[in-house]
Amino acid sequence: MRRFFGIIGNFLCVALVAACAFFLFAVLRSPVFEQGENYTFYLGENSSARAVTARSPLAKLFLGEVKGESAVYRGDRYEELVQKYGANLLFTESVSGVTSYYLYSPKLGGGLSLGGEVVNLQIAVRDGQTVVGTPLIFGGW
């Protein structure tokens, strides 16, 4: 009987360590954006990066080293996202009906140098839809 409880105790200890390890893994790899219509995760560092599109932000947990991500939302969510990430607007551009805002958020860290500024958040708004990406929205939209 004593041996049985020793085995159960060892099993519970291993299970607890595994649960803690998974929790840390999930927290460290959790997606930046949530509650979007769909998500794209970039597995490289530029616009030719391999992109994986998913309906759930949790797909990020099962990918390799993700270098960037983006999410699509209904409506113009620019103001909401700027407040959420405490971002500072660096510059704006408008092309073919899409207004792109390039920002820096101290909450996100990292970033890319564009026009002498470090950008780590891009928000693009068009026709009642918003796409947000970090460090940028790679590819076309």
N, C-alpha and C positions, 0 to 999 in steps of 0.2 A: 504494500500500500504506500509506503514511504517513497519507494522508487517511482510509482505512478505520479505522485504529487511533484516529485522532482522533475519528471519529464514534462508535465503540464506547466510547471513554473518556467522551465527553460523555453518551452514553446511560446508562452505568453511574452517572455522577455524578447525573444527574436521577433515576434509579431509586432511588439511595441516599437522596436528599433526600426523595423521595415516601414511601419506606418509613419514614423517621424521623418524618415528619409524621403518617403514619397511626398509628404506634406511640404518639406523644404524644396524638393524638386518642383512641385506644382507652383509654389509661391514664387520661386526665382524665375520660372519660365512662364508665368501667367501673362495673358495678353494685356496690352496697354489699353486697348479700346474694347468696350463691351456694348451689348444690346444693339448691334448694327444689323443691317439687312444681310450682309455677307462680309467676308474677310479675305484679305490676300496677305500671305506671308512671303517674304523675300529671302531666299537662301544665298544671296550674294550681296555685294556692296555697290552695285551700280544698276543702271537701267536694263542691262542685259542679264540681270540676276534671274535665276529660276524662280518662278512665282507659283505658289500653291494657293488655290482659291478654295474656301470652305464656307459652309453655312454657320458653323459654330466657331467661336474664338478658342475653344478648347483643343482644336486641331493643332494648335501651336505646341502643345505638350508632347506631341508624337512626331515632330519634325526634327531635323538636325539643328545646326546652329542658325537661328533666324537673325538676320541682320536688319530687318525692317518689317513693318507691317502697316496695313491700311484697313479701313472699315468704311462701309457705305451706309449713310443714314437718309431717311426721308426728311424733307424740309430743310430750311436754312438753319443750320446749327452752329454757325460761326461764333456768335456771342457766347453761347453756352460752353463751347469747347475752349474758348480763350479763357473764360473764368475758371473752368474746371482745372486746367493745366497751368494757370497763372502765367500765361504766355505773353510775351512782348512782341508786337508787330514790328518786323524789320523792313519788309517791302511787299508790294502788291503788284500783280500783273493781270491783265485781262486779254485773253486770246479766244476768238471764236465763241463768245458767249460764256466762257468759263472765267470766273474771277478766282485767282489763286493768291492765297495769303501765306507768306513765309514768316515763320515765327521762331522764337527761342523760348523754351520752357525750362526753368531750373529743375522742375520735377522729373524731367525725362533724361537729362544729362546727354553727353555725347553730341553728335551732330556732324554736319558737313559744312565746309566753307563754300559759300556762294556770294560772289560780289563783295568779298572782304568781310562778310558776316557769318557767324556760326548759326546754321539753321538746323533745328531738330524736330520741327513740326510744320507740316504743310496742310492747309485747309483749302479745298477747292469747292466752289459753290456754282451750281448750274441748274436751271429749270426745276427748282424745288427739291434739289437733292444735294447732299454734302458728302464729300469724300475727305477723310482725314488720314494722314500718314505720318509715320516717323521712321527715319529722319525725313524722308520725302515720300511722295506718291510716285513710285517707279512705274514706267510704262505710260501708256496713254489712258485718258479718261474722256 
